[in-house]
Amino acid sequence: MHNVPQGSETHLKVVVVSAAFSGKSPIERHRLVYDTLGDEFRDGLHALTVTSRSPEEWQLDQGVSASPACRGGSKH
């Protein structure tokens, strides 16, 4: 529903499980993921939902929340 070329992927959801997240706050974890995807944001990635867990946390809870519905962006 956004004004982008057909087939563009601008809204993504990632689940990242990494030992690098152990002892890090949610904000620190998200910064690590966003830093990794920096080029994608510069190239048009618009929205990203991140679930970030350490391996131990993932073993306890493998649930992932639903993504919010797109509200249409520039076409509304």
C-alpha positions, 0 to 999 in steps of 0.5 A: 500500500506504499508508493514503492515499486511493485514487489518491493519489500519495505516492511520486514520482521526478523527473529534473531537468536544470538549469544551476542545478545546475552546481558544486553538490553533490548535497545542494545540488541536492536542497535546491533541488528539495525547497525547490521542492516544499515545499507538496507535502510539506506536502500529503502527498508521502511519498517522493521519488527525485531525479536531478539533473544539469546539462545537461553531466552529462545529455549524458554520462549520461542513466541513471536508477536504478530506484526502490526497491519500496514496503514498505507503510508503515503497512499492515505 
